[in-house]
Amino acid sequence: MAKKDEAQETQEIAASGFDPVGFLKDTREELDKVVWPSRQQLISESLAVLLMVILSASLIYLVDNFFNWGAGKVFGP
């Protein structure tokens, strides 16, 4: 039942055109529902992401060098 209501509402919006005031109102309502992280949480999670990126890049670098070395041994200079 809810799907039909959403579909009907979408069709009504499409038929009437874009409503910028309604869009901004709905956007504000959705942003009020967001739970923003604290400063400490933001910093610690950002550092965790940076650490994982550095570790992943290092692993890819090492594997690439290993295969490059192996290809050099197999195919020669």
C-alpha positions as CSV (number, residue, x, y, z in Angstrom):
1,M,0.0,0.0,0.0
2,A,2.8,2.4,0.8
3,K,4.5,1.7,-2.5
4,K,1.3,2.8,-4.3
5,D,1.2,6.0,-2.3
6,E,4.9,6.7,-3.0
7,A,4.4,6.0,-6.7
8,Q,1.3,8.2,-6.8
9,E,3.2,11.0,-5.0
10,T,6.1,10.7,-7.4
11,Q,3.8,10.9,-10.4
12,E,2.1,14.0,-8.9
13,I,5.4,15.7,-8.3
14,A,6.6,14.8,-11.8
15,A,3.3,16.2,-13.3
16,S,3.5,19.5,-11.3
17,G,7.2,20.1,-11.8
18,F,10.0,20.7,-9.4
19,D,9.2,22.5,-6.1
20,P,12.4,24.1,-4.8
21,V,10.8,25.3,-1.5
22,G,9.4,21.8,-0.8
23,F,12.8,20.3,-1.7
24,L,14.6,22.6,0.7
25,K,12.1,21.9,3.5
26,D,12.4,18.2,3.0
27,T,16.2,18.4,2.9
28,R,16.2,20.3,6.2
29,E,13.9,17.7,7.8
30,E,16.3,14.9,6.7
31,L,19.4,16.7,7.9
32,D,17.8,17.2,11.3
33,K,17.6,13.4,11.6
34,V,21.3,13.0,11.0
35,V,23.4,12.0,14.0
36,W,26.6,13.9,13.5
37,P,29.8,12.4,15.0
38,S,31.7,14.1,17.9
39,R,35.0,15.8,17.2
40,Q,36.9,13.0,18.9
41,Q,35.0,10.3,17.0
42,L,35.6,12.1,13.7
43,I,39.4,12.4,14.3
44,S,39.8,8.8,15.5
45,E,37.8,7.4,12.5
46,S,39.7,9.6,10.1
47,L,43.0,8.3,11.4
48,A,41.8,4.7,11.1
49,V,40.9,5.3,7.5
50,L,44.2,6.9,6.8
51,L,46.0,4.0,8.5
52,M,44.1,1.4,6.4
53,V,44.8,3.3,3.2
54,I,48.5,3.5,4.0
55,L,48.6,-0.2,4.9
56,S,46.7,-1.2,1.7
57,A,48.9,0.9,-0.5
58,S,52.0,-0.6,1.1
59,L,50.8,-4.1,0.6
60,I,50.0,-3.4,-3.1
61,Y,53.5,-1.8,-3.5
62,L,55.2,-4.9,-2.0
63,V,53.2,-7.4,-4.0
64,D,53.9,-5.3,-7.2
65,N,57.6,-5.3,-6.5
66,F,57.5,-9.0,-5.8
67,F,55.9,-9.8,-9.1
68,N,58.2,-7.4,-10.9
69,W,61.2,-9.2,-9.4
70,G,59.7,-12.6,-10.3
71,A,59.0,-11.5,-13.9
72,G,62.6,-10.2,-14.1
73,K,63.9,-13.7,-12.9
74,V,61.7,-15.6,-15.4
75,F,62.1,-13.4,-18.5
76,G,65.5,-11.9,-17.7
77,P,66.9,-8.5,-18.5
